[in-house]
Amino acid sequence: MSPALFAGFWVSDLDAAIAWFSRLLGAQPVMRPNDDEAVWEIAEDRFVYVERAPDRAGHSHATVFLDDLDAFLTGAGVGPAWTETYGNGVRKAVFRDPDGNEFGVGGGPA
């Protein structure tokens, strides 16, 4: 059985977070389980969600590794805060949401 993944980000303004993550991920949430959360499916059984929690906002981070980082970067509706390339050629782009949470996206050498 392959594991499912739920990576969460605490946010102060749910509407702003939904707008930002929708631009980043190129899609609207696939579900709104309650008034304080929104969920995107980024791959089969792999989800990213935001949860309104003002006292915790800005203290979350997660990184996903993609087969085609360049395609993701081209389609992302927001630009990365920074990018880096490691000695082995692996690349990473880090995006920051309005609260300062970090969403990292990695990929193999160009």
LINKATA-V859170 format. One record per helix or strand. SS is the DSSP state (a for helix, b for strand). FROM is the first residue (numbers start at 1). TO is the last residue. If there is no record, write none. Layout:
ss=[SS;SS]
from=[FROM;FROM]
to=[TO;TO]
This chain:
ss=[b;a;b;b;b;b;a;b;b;b]
from=[5;14;31;37;46;61;69;82;91;102]
to=[11;25;31;43;52;66;75;85;96;107]
